[in-house]
Amino acid sequence: MTAHTVTSVYTMSTGNSVDGIVTKLVTITGSASYDTGGSILDLSDYFGDEVRALIPAVQGTGALGAQYVPAASNAAATGKVVLFDKDGTQETATDDMHATVYQFIAIGTDA
């Protein structure tokens, strides 16, 4: 299993006193050897225990789409990002996506 690379994280809102939820803009590049079914996106350095949602903000270069698949219990370290080509077909195993840039609005618990 390969992993996407986080290139930048910008905090858009900080946690509130009720539930500690934060919103961040996350920029990633695709993995060098994409896994069919999605490659891991480890956000544990930027969030607490959970990433509850990852919403595409800017689709990848080359008009590629992306979808977030949450991990069990919304674990920040093991969610997956599934990538699609311009026709909506999922990328296949071993495709080199490392030059493709994506941005997401990420919502999760404060680190």
A tleap script that builds the chain and sets N, CA, C and O, in Angstrom:
source leaprc.protein.ff14SB
mol = sequence {
  NMET THR ALA HIE THR VAL THR SER VAL TYR
  THR MET SER THR GLY ASN SER VAL ASP GLY
  ILE VAL THR LYS LEU VAL THR ILE THR GLY
  SER ALA SER TYR ASP THR GLY GLY SER ILE
  LEU ASP LEU SER ASP TYR PHE GLY ASP GLU
  VAL ARG ALA LEU ILE PRO ALA VAL GLN GLY
  THR GLY ALA LEU GLY ALA GLN TYR VAL PRO
  ALA ALA SER ASN ALA ALA ALA THR GLY LYS
  VAL VAL LEU PHE ASP LYS ASP GLY THR GLN
  GLU THR ALA THR ASP ASP MET HIE ALA THR
  VAL TYR GLN PHE ILE ALA ILE GLY THR ASP
  CALA
}
set mol.1.N position { 0.853 -1.174 0.000 }
set mol.1.CA position { 0.000 0.000 0.000 }
set mol.1.C position { 0.895 1.231 0.000 }
set mol.1.O position { 1.746 1.386 0.876 }
set mol.2.N position { 0.706 2.093 -0.968 }
set mol.2.CA position { 1.475 3.333 -1.044 }
set mol.2.C position { 0.668 4.475 -0.439 }
set mol.2.O position { -0.500 4.307 -0.087 }
set mol.3.N position { 1.296 5.625 -0.323 }
set mol.3.CA position { 0.625 6.752 0.323 }
set mol.3.C position { 0.741 8.003 -0.524 }
set mol.3.O position { 1.736 8.220 -1.215 }
set mol.4.N position { -0.314 8.834 -0.455 }
set mol.4.CA position { -0.268 10.168 -1.033 }
set mol.4.C position { 0.609 11.028 -0.122 }
set mol.4.O position { 0.820 10.685 1.041 }
set mol.5.N position { 1.120 12.145 -0.647 }
set mol.5.CA position { 2.004 13.014 0.114 }
set mol.5.C position { 1.308 14.332 0.433 }
set mol.5.O position { 0.783 14.998 -0.460 }
set mol.6.N position { 1.306 14.703 1.710 }
set mol.6.CA position { 0.768 15.997 2.130 }
set mol.6.C position { 1.831 17.047 1.847 }
set mol.6.O position { 2.961 16.928 2.321 }
set mol.7.N position { 1.478 18.086 1.071 }
set mol.7.CA position { 2.462 19.121 0.755 }
set mol.7.C position { 2.235 20.399 1.551 }
set mol.7.O position { 3.181 21.154 1.776 }
set mol.8.N position { 0.998 20.660 1.983 }
set mol.8.CA position { 0.737 21.821 2.840 }
set mol.8.C position { -0.593 21.655 3.552 }
set mol.8.O position { -1.501 20.981 3.067 }
set mol.9.N position { -0.685 22.292 4.727 }
set mol.9.CA position { -1.926 22.299 5.511 }
set mol.9.C position { -2.114 23.707 6.051 }
set mol.9.O position { -1.211 24.264 6.675 }
set mol.10.N position { -3.285 24.282 5.812 }
set mol.10.CA position { -3.620 25.617 6.281 }
set mol.10.C position { -4.857 25.518 7.166 }
set mol.10.O position { -5.895 25.031 6.719 }
set mol.11.N position { -4.762 25.973 8.410 }
set mol.11.CA position { -5.897 25.932 9.318 }
set mol.11.C position { -6.874 27.044 8.973 }
set mol.11.O position { -6.517 28.222 8.958 }
set mol.12.N position { -8.118 26.650 8.695 }
set mol.12.CA position { -9.164 27.603 8.340 }
set mol.12.C position { -9.994 28.000 9.554 }
set mol.12.O position { -10.439 29.143 9.652 }
set mol.13.N position { -10.207 27.062 10.483 }
set mol.13.CA position { -10.909 27.369 11.730 }
set mol.13.C position { -10.371 26.462 12.820 }
set mol.13.O position { -9.989 25.320 12.563 }
set mol.14.N position { -10.346 26.975 14.032 }
set mol.14.CA position { -9.844 26.193 15.154 }
set mol.14.C position { -10.998 25.541 15.889 }
set mol.14.O position { -12.158 25.919 15.721 }
set mol.15.N position { -10.665 24.564 16.701 }
set mol.15.CA position { -11.681 23.817 17.432 }
set mol.15.C position { -12.495 24.700 18.355 }
set mol.15.O position { -12.005 25.692 18.895 }
set mol.16.N position { -13.745 24.318 18.523 }
set mol.16.CA position { -14.576 25.048 19.475 }
set mol.16.C position { -14.608 24.285 20.801 }
set mol.16.O position { -14.164 23.139 20.868 }
set mol.17.N position { -15.122 24.903 21.833 }
set mol.17.CA position { -15.079 24.312 23.157 }
set mol.17.C position { -16.005 23.111 23.323 }
set mol.17.O position { -15.871 22.357 24.287 }
set mol.18.N position { -16.931 22.929 22.405 }
set mol.18.CA position { -17.886 21.831 22.536 }
set mol.18.C position { -17.291 20.511 22.060 }
set mol.18.O position { -17.321 19.524 22.794 }
set mol.19.N position { -16.758 20.479 20.861 }
set mol.19.CA position { -16.306 19.199 20.315 }
set mol.19.C position { -14.902 19.197 19.725 }
set mol.19.O position { -14.457 18.158 19.238 }
set mol.20.N position { -14.193 20.309 19.749 }
set mol.20.CA position { -12.812 20.352 19.270 }
set mol.20.C position { -12.650 20.090 17.787 }
set mol.20.O position { -11.620 19.561 17.370 }
set mol.21.N position { -13.636 20.443 16.979 }
set mol.21.CA position { -13.566 20.221 15.536 }
set mol.21.C position { -12.794 21.356 14.871 }
set mol.21.O position { -13.003 22.527 15.189 }
set mol.22.N position { -11.901 21.003 13.945 }
set mol.22.CA position { -11.142 21.998 13.183 }
set mol.22.C position { -11.372 21.760 11.693 }
set mol.22.O position { -11.703 20.652 11.269 }
set mol.23.N position { -11.191 22.821 10.908 }
set mol.23.CA position { -11.295 22.757 9.458 }
set mol.23.C position { -9.976 23.233 8.880 }
set mol.23.O position { -9.457 24.278 9.271 }
set mol.24.N position { -9.428 22.449 7.931 }
set mol.24.CA position { -8.136 22.797 7.334 }
set mol.24.C position { -8.181 22.579 5.829 }
set mol.24.O position { -8.903 21.714 5.333 }
set mol.25.N position { -7.399 23.380 5.112 }
set mol.25.CA position { -7.211 23.194 3.680 }
set mol.25.C position { -5.961 22.343 3.511 }
set mol.25.O position { -4.871 22.743 3.918 }
set mol.26.N position { -6.119 21.176 2.915 }
set mol.26.CA position { -5.018 20.223 2.776 }
set mol.26.C position { -4.670 20.083 1.294 }
set mol.26.O position { -5.548 19.828 0.469 }
set mol.27.N position { -3.395 20.251 0.960 }
set mol.27.CA position { -2.912 20.057 -0.406 }
set mol.27.C position { -2.061 18.791 -0.429 }
set mol.27.O position { -1.175 18.612 0.407 }
set mol.28.N position { -2.339 17.914 -1.396 }
set mol.28.CA position { -1.579 16.671 -1.501 }
set mol.28.C position { -1.124 16.456 -2.936 }
set mol.28.O position { -1.649 17.062 -3.869 }
set mol.29.N position { -0.141 15.585 -3.092 }
set mol.29.CA position { 0.199 15.039 -4.403 }
set mol.29.C position { -0.118 13.555 -4.358 }
set mol.29.O position { -0.063 12.930 -3.299 }
set mol.30.N position { -0.449 12.997 -5.510 }
set mol.30.CA position { -0.783 11.578 -5.583 }
set mol.30.C position { 0.429 10.707 -5.306 }
set mol.30.O position { 1.567 11.175 -5.287 }
set mol.31.N position { 0.156 9.429 -5.092 }
set mol.31.CA position { 1.242 8.483 -4.820 }
set mol.31.C position { 1.976 8.126 -6.111 }
set mol.31.O position { 1.425 8.231 -7.207 }
set mol.32.N position { 3.232 7.704 -5.958 }
set mol.32.CA position { 4.046 7.358 -7.121 }
set mol.32.C position { 3.608 6.036 -7.744 }
set mol.32.O position { 3.872 5.791 -8.921 }
set mol.33.N position { 2.951 5.192 -6.977 }
set mol.33.CA position { 2.438 3.923 -7.484 }
set mol.33.C position { 1.055 3.726 -6.881 }
set mol.33.O position { 0.906 3.118 -5.821 }
set mol.34.N position { 0.050 4.245 -7.567 }
set mol.34.CA position { -1.319 4.266 -7.059 }
set mol.34.C position { -1.854 2.861 -6.813 }
set mol.34.O position { -1.581 1.942 -7.586 }
set mol.35.N position { -2.615 2.695 -5.735 }
set mol.35.CA position { -3.253 1.419 -5.409 }
set mol.35.C position { -4.700 1.441 -5.873 }
set mol.35.O position { -5.440 2.364 -5.532 }
set mol.36.N position { -5.117 0.445 -6.642 }
set mol.36.CA position { -6.527 0.342 -7.010 }
set mol.36.C position { -7.339 0.288 -5.725 }
set mol.36.O position { -7.015 -0.473 -4.814 }
set mol.37.N position { -8.382 1.084 -5.650 }
set mol.37.CA position { -9.188 1.159 -4.435 }
set mol.37.C position { -8.771 2.305 -3.531 }
set mol.37.O position { -9.407 2.563 -2.509 }
set mol.38.N position { -7.689 2.998 -3.913 }
set mol.38.CA position { -7.257 4.173 -3.158 }
set mol.38.C position { -5.946 3.980 -2.425 }
set mol.38.O position { -5.636 2.887 -1.951 }
set mol.39.N position { -5.183 5.055 -2.338 }
set mol.39.CA position { -3.933 5.054 -1.584 }
set mol.39.C position { -4.155 5.787 -0.266 }
set mol.39.O position { -4.997 6.680 -0.166 }
set mol.40.N position { -3.386 5.393 0.735 }
set mol.40.CA position { -3.498 5.953 2.088 }
set mol.40.C position { -3.161 7.447 2.084 }
set mol.40.O position { -2.266 7.894 1.368 }
set mol.41.N position { -3.902 8.211 2.905 }
set mol.41.CA position { -3.579 9.613 3.169 }
set mol.41.C position { -3.486 9.768 4.678 }
set mol.41.O position { -4.507 9.793 5.366 }
set mol.42.N position { -2.275 9.871 5.194 }
set mol.42.CA position { -2.033 9.966 6.639 }
set mol.42.C position { -2.093 11.428 7.067 }
set mol.42.O position { -1.203 12.215 6.743 }
set mol.43.N position { -3.145 11.783 7.796 }
set mol.43.CA position { -3.316 13.147 8.294 }
set mol.43.C position { -3.134 13.231 9.804 }
set mol.43.O position { -3.539 14.214 10.424 }
set mol.44.N position { -2.531 12.210 10.396 }
set mol.44.CA position { -2.389 12.161 11.853 }
set mol.44.C position { -1.477 13.247 12.409 }
set mol.44.O position { -1.582 13.574 13.591 }
set mol.45.N position { -0.594 13.811 11.611 }
set mol.45.CA position { 0.255 14.919 12.078 }
set mol.45.C position { -0.521 16.228 12.181 }
set mol.45.O position { -0.057 17.173 12.818 }
set mol.46.N position { -1.697 16.291 11.560 }
set mol.46.CA position { -2.441 17.547 11.471 }
set mol.46.C position { -3.775 17.522 12.209 }
set mol.46.O position { -4.361 18.573 12.470 }
set mol.47.N position { -4.254 16.334 12.546 }
set mol.47.CA position { -5.523 16.173 13.237 }
set mol.47.C position { -5.318 15.288 14.460 }
set mol.47.O position { -4.295 14.618 14.599 }
set mol.48.N position { -6.319 15.303 15.347 }
set mol.48.CA position { -6.287 14.427 16.508 }
set mol.48.C position { -6.611 13.001 16.084 }
set mol.48.O position { -5.978 12.447 15.186 }
set mol.49.N position { -7.589 12.427 16.735 }
set mol.49.CA position { -7.936 11.035 16.479 }
set mol.49.C position { -8.720 10.809 15.189 }
set mol.49.O position { -8.668 9.718 14.620 }
set mol.50.N position { -9.444 11.825 14.721 }
set mol.50.CA position { -10.371 11.589 13.616 }
set mol.50.C position { -10.289 12.627 12.500 }
set mol.50.O position { -10.052 13.811 12.739 }
set mol.51.N position { -10.492 12.146 11.279 }
set mol.51.CA position { -10.813 12.998 10.136 }
set mol.51.C position { -12.220 12.584 9.736 }
set mol.51.O position { -12.436 11.467 9.267 }
set mol.52.N position { -13.170 13.483 9.922 }
set mol.52.CA position { -14.582 13.143 9.700 }
set mol.52.C position { -15.027 13.354 8.266 }
set mol.52.O position { -15.970 12.708 7.808 }
set mol.53.N position { -14.360 14.251 7.550 }
set mol.53.CA position { -14.721 14.488 6.148 }
set mol.53.C position { -13.526 15.096 5.417 }
set mol.53.O position { -12.736 15.841 5.996 }
set mol.54.N position { -13.415 14.765 4.147 }
set mol.54.CA position { -12.404 15.350 3.267 }
set mol.54.C position { -13.149 15.673 1.977 }
set mol.54.O position { -13.525 14.773 1.227 }
set mol.55.N position { -13.356 16.953 1.724 }
set mol.55.CA position { -14.187 17.403 0.615 }
set mol.55.C position { -13.288 18.013 -0.456 }
set mol.55.O position { -12.543 18.949 -0.164 }
set mol.56.N position { -13.338 17.504 -1.695 }
set mol.56.CA position { -12.500 18.093 -2.745 }
set mol.56.C position { -12.788 19.582 -2.907 }
set mol.56.O position { -13.937 19.984 -3.091 }
set mol.57.N position { -11.734 20.396 -2.836 }
set mol.57.CA position { -11.853 21.843 -3.009 }
set mol.57.C position { -11.437 22.229 -4.414 }
set mol.57.O position { -12.096 23.042 -5.063 }
set mol.58.N position { -10.355 21.651 -4.878 }
set mol.58.CA position { -9.847 21.878 -6.230 }
set mol.58.C position { -9.467 20.509 -6.769 }
set mol.58.O position { -8.653 19.806 -6.170 }
set mol.59.N position { -10.053 20.129 -7.900 }
set mol.59.CA position { -9.717 18.832 -8.466 }
set mol.59.C position { -8.299 18.857 -9.000 }
set mol.59.O position { -7.725 19.921 -9.230 }
set mol.60.N position { -7.751 17.690 -9.192 }
set mol.60.CA position { -6.355 17.566 -9.598 }
set mol.60.C position { -6.056 18.148 -10.951 }
set mol.60.O position { -6.949 18.350 -11.774 }
set mol.61.N position { -4.791 18.416 -11.172 }
set mol.61.CA position { -4.340 18.868 -12.479 }
set mol.61.C position { -4.702 17.789 -13.495 }
set mol.61.O position { -4.639 16.601 -13.179 }
set mol.62.N position { -5.073 18.174 -14.682 }
set mol.62.CA position { -5.473 17.199 -15.692 }
set mol.62.C position { -6.928 16.771 -15.544 }
set mol.62.O position { -7.328 15.751 -16.105 }
set mol.63.N position { -7.733 17.537 -14.792 }
set mol.63.CA position { -9.162 17.300 -14.612 }
set mol.63.C position { -9.454 15.949 -13.976 }
set mol.63.O position { -10.453 15.309 -14.305 }
set mol.64.N position { -8.591 15.515 -13.070 }
set mol.64.CA position { -8.808 14.256 -12.371 }
set mol.64.C position { -9.665 14.490 -11.143 }
set mol.64.O position { -9.549 15.526 -10.489 }
set mol.65.N position { -10.529 13.530 -10.826 }
set mol.65.CA position { -11.383 13.638 -9.661 }
set mol.65.C position { -10.826 12.841 -8.494 }
set mol.65.O position { -9.929 12.015 -8.666 }
set mol.66.N position { -11.366 13.094 -7.295 }
set mol.66.CA position { -10.917 12.395 -6.095 }
set mol.66.C position { -12.088 12.170 -5.162 }
set mol.66.O position { -13.042 12.948 -5.136 }
set mol.67.N position { -12.001 11.088 -4.394 }
set mol.67.CA position { -13.009 10.772 -3.390 }
set mol.67.C position { -12.306 10.245 -2.154 }
set mol.67.O position { -11.378 9.444 -2.258 }
set mol.68.N position { -12.749 10.698 -0.970 }
set mol.68.CA position { -12.168 10.237 0.298 }
set mol.68.C position { -12.955 9.050 0.823 }
set mol.68.O position { -14.186 9.066 0.839 }
set mol.69.N position { -12.235 8.022 1.252 }
set mol.69.CA position { -12.839 6.854 1.885 }
set mol.69.C position { -12.337 6.829 3.321 }
set mol.69.O position { -11.171 6.516 3.559 }
set mol.70.N position { -13.208 7.157 4.296 }
set mol.70.CA position { -12.756 7.212 5.685 }
set mol.70.C position { -12.289 5.854 6.187 }
set mol.70.O position { -12.762 4.809 5.741 }
set mol.71.N position { -11.356 5.894 7.121 }
set mol.71.CA position { -10.882 4.679 7.775 }
set mol.71.C position { -11.887 4.265 8.846 }
set mol.71.O position { -12.809 5.019 9.158 }
set mol.72.N position { -11.712 3.072 9.407 }
set mol.72.CA position { -12.543 2.627 10.523 }
set mol.72.C position { -12.427 3.650 11.645 }
set mol.72.O position { -11.330 4.116 11.953 }
set mol.73.N position { -13.538 3.995 12.247 }
set mol.73.CA position { -13.602 4.983 13.335 }
set mol.73.C position { -13.052 6.341 12.912 }
set mol.73.O position { -12.656 7.135 13.765 }
set mol.74.N position { -13.022 6.620 11.611 }
set mol.74.CA position { -12.531 7.899 11.069 }
set mol.74.C position { -11.075 8.174 11.428 }
set mol.74.O position { -10.681 9.336 11.529 }
set mol.75.N position { -10.276 7.141 11.622 }
set mol.75.CA position { -8.869 7.299 12.022 }
set mol.75.C position { -8.129 8.219 11.059 }
set mol.75.O position { -8.217 8.059 9.841 }
set mol.76.N position { -7.398 9.183 11.615 }
set mol.76.CA position { -6.702 10.195 10.811 }
set mol.76.C position { -5.553 9.609 9.989 }
set mol.76.O position { -5.199 10.168 8.951 }
set mol.77.N position { -4.969 8.501 10.430 }
set mol.77.CA position { -3.766 7.973 9.791 }
set mol.77.C position { -4.026 7.036 8.622 }
set mol.77.O position { -3.113 6.772 7.840 }
set mol.78.N position { -5.262 6.519 8.478 }
set mol.78.CA position { -5.444 5.440 7.511 }
set mol.78.C position { -6.609 5.607 6.544 }
set mol.78.O position { -7.048 4.624 5.946 }
set mol.79.N position { -7.124 6.831 6.372 }
set mol.79.CA position { -8.133 7.046 5.338 }
set mol.79.C position { -7.495 6.908 3.960 }
set mol.79.O position { -6.274 6.988 3.827 }
set mol.80.N position { -8.316 6.702 2.943 }
set mol.80.CA position { -7.809 6.553 1.574 }
set mol.80.C position { -8.383 7.627 0.666 }
set mol.80.O position { -9.495 8.109 0.882 }
set mol.81.N position { -7.616 7.997 -0.352 }
set mol.81.CA position { -8.110 8.867 -1.406 }
set mol.81.C position { -8.106 8.055 -2.704 }
set mol.81.O position { -7.076 7.533 -3.130 }
set mol.82.N position { -9.288 7.964 -3.316 }
set mol.82.CA position { -9.457 7.262 -4.577 }
set mol.82.C position { -9.418 8.305 -5.687 }
set mol.82.O position { -10.082 9.337 -5.589 }
set mol.83.N position { -8.653 8.048 -6.734 }
set mol.83.CA position { -8.485 8.998 -7.837 }
set mol.83.C position { -9.171 8.489 -9.102 }
set mol.83.O position { -9.205 7.289 -9.373 }
set mol.84.N position { -9.716 9.437 -9.870 }
set mol.84.CA position { -10.443 9.109 -11.092 }
set mol.84.C position { -9.892 9.917 -12.256 }
set mol.84.O position { -9.408 11.034 -12.075 }
set mol.85.N position { -9.968 9.334 -13.470 }
set mol.85.CA position { -9.529 10.075 -14.647 }
set mol.85.C position { -10.636 11.013 -15.114 }
set mol.85.O position { -11.697 11.076 -14.493 }
set mol.86.N position { -10.399 11.735 -16.194 }
set mol.86.CA position { -11.350 12.756 -16.659 }
set mol.86.C position { -12.671 12.160 -17.118 }
set mol.86.O position { -13.664 12.878 -17.232 }
set mol.87.N position { -12.699 10.851 -17.386 }
set mol.87.CA position { -13.930 10.180 -17.798 }
set mol.87.C position { -14.669 9.558 -16.617 }
set mol.87.O position { -15.714 8.934 -16.803 }
set mol.88.N position { -14.137 9.720 -15.399 }
set mol.88.CA position { -14.776 9.171 -14.217 }
set mol.88.C position { -14.388 7.737 -13.899 }
set mol.88.O position { -14.975 7.114 -13.015 }
set mol.89.N position { -13.403 7.211 -14.614 }
set mol.89.CA position { -12.922 5.856 -14.363 }
set mol.89.C position { -11.824 5.901 -13.316 }
set mol.89.O position { -10.917 6.732 -13.381 }
set mol.90.N position { -11.918 4.986 -12.338 }
set mol.90.CA position { -10.890 4.961 -11.302 }
set mol.90.C position { -9.527 4.630 -11.900 }
set mol.90.O position { -9.404 3.772 -12.774 }
set mol.91.N position { -8.503 5.333 -11.406 }
set mol.91.CA position { -7.141 5.017 -11.821 }
set mol.91.C position { -6.824 3.580 -11.424 }
set mol.91.O position { -7.434 3.036 -10.504 }
set mol.92.N position { -5.881 2.977 -12.112 }
set mol.92.CA position { -5.556 1.583 -11.842 }
set mol.92.C position { -4.236 1.454 -11.099 }
set mol.92.O position { -3.444 2.393 -11.029 }
set mol.93.N position { -4.023 0.278 -10.553 }
set mol.93.CA position { -2.812 0.008 -9.781 }
set mol.93.C position { -1.573 0.347 -10.592 }
set mol.93.O position { -1.519 0.116 -11.800 }
set mol.94.N position { -0.601 0.887 -9.924 }
set mol.94.CA position { 0.727 1.272 -10.422 }
set mol.94.C position { 0.749 2.544 -11.250 }
set mol.94.O position { 1.825 2.952 -11.689 }
set mol.95.N position { -0.397 3.196 -11.487 }
set mol.95.CA position { -0.360 4.489 -12.179 }
set mol.95.C position { 0.440 5.463 -11.326 }
set mol.95.O position { 0.259 5.523 -10.110 }
set mol.96.N position { 1.320 6.224 -11.960 }
set mol.96.CA position { 2.146 7.202 -11.243 }
set mol.96.C position { 1.397 8.523 -11.174 }
set mol.96.O position { 1.248 9.218 -12.179 }
set mol.97.N position { 0.925 8.864 -9.975 }
set mol.97.CA position { 0.123 10.064 -9.780 }
set mol.97.C position { 0.876 11.134 -8.990 }
set mol.97.O position { 0.272 12.107 -8.538 }
set mol.98.N position { 2.189 10.962 -8.819 }
set mol.98.CA position { 2.934 11.853 -7.918 }
set mol.98.C position { 2.999 13.299 -8.394 }
set mol.98.O position { 3.275 14.188 -7.588 }
set mol.99.N position { 2.756 13.563 -9.666 }
set mol.99.CA position { 2.802 14.937 -10.169 }
set mol.99.C position { 1.422 15.592 -10.153 }
set mol.99.O position { 1.282 16.741 -10.569 }
set mol.100.N position { 0.404 14.875 -9.678 }
set mol.100.CA position { -0.956 15.387 -9.648 }
set mol.100.C position { -1.238 16.015 -8.291 }
set mol.100.O position { -0.995 15.399 -7.253 }
set mol.101.N position { -1.752 17.244 -8.299 }
set mol.101.CA position { -2.000 18.000 -7.066 }
set mol.101.C position { -3.505 18.092 -6.810 }
set mol.101.O position { -4.289 18.356 -7.721 }
set mol.102.N position { -3.888 17.871 -5.552 }
set mol.102.CA position { -5.283 17.969 -5.124 }
set mol.102.C position { -5.358 18.843 -3.884 }
set mol.102.O position { -4.413 18.909 -3.098 }
set mol.103.N position { -6.505 19.522 -3.714 }
set mol.103.CA position { -6.768 20.267 -2.477 }
set mol.103.C position { -8.104 19.812 -1.918 }
set mol.103.O position { -9.059 19.569 -2.656 }
set mol.104.N position { -8.150 19.701 -0.596 }
set mol.104.CA position { -9.346 19.260 0.099 }
set mol.104.C position { -9.625 20.183 1.290 }
set mol.104.O position { -8.706 20.747 1.885 }
set mol.105.N position { -10.897 20.322 1.618 }
set mol.105.CA position { -11.305 20.895 2.889 }
set mol.105.C position { -11.437 19.694 3.821 }
set mol.105.O position { -12.249 18.804 3.571 }
set mol.106.N position { -10.658 19.662 4.878 }
set mol.106.CA position { -10.660 18.543 5.814 }
set mol.106.C position { -11.272 18.987 7.132 }
set mol.106.O position { -10.969 20.063 7.646 }
set mol.107.N position { -12.140 18.138 7.670 }
set mol.107.CA position { -12.809 18.412 8.946 }
set mol.107.C position { -12.498 17.272 9.886 }
set mol.107.O position { -12.740 16.110 9.560 }
set mol.108.N position { -11.962 17.594 11.053 }
set mol.108.CA position { -11.606 16.539 11.999 }
set mol.108.C position { -11.385 17.096 13.381 }
set mol.108.O position { -11.633 18.273 13.645 }
set mol.109.N position { -10.915 16.233 14.260 }
set mol.109.CA position { -10.663 16.639 15.636 }
set mol.109.C position { -9.311 17.334 15.743 }
set mol.109.O position { -8.388 17.045 14.981 }
set mol.110.N position { -9.207 18.248 16.690 }
set mol.110.CA position { -7.985 19.023 16.876 }
set mol.110.C position { -6.859 18.126 17.403 }
set mol.110.O position { -7.088 17.238 18.224 }
set mol.111.N position { -5.650 18.376 16.916 }
set mol.111.CA position { -4.486 17.574 17.333 }
set mol.111.C position { -4.070 17.896 18.755 }
set mol.111.O position { -3.111 17.315 19.264 }
savepdb mol mol.pdb
quit
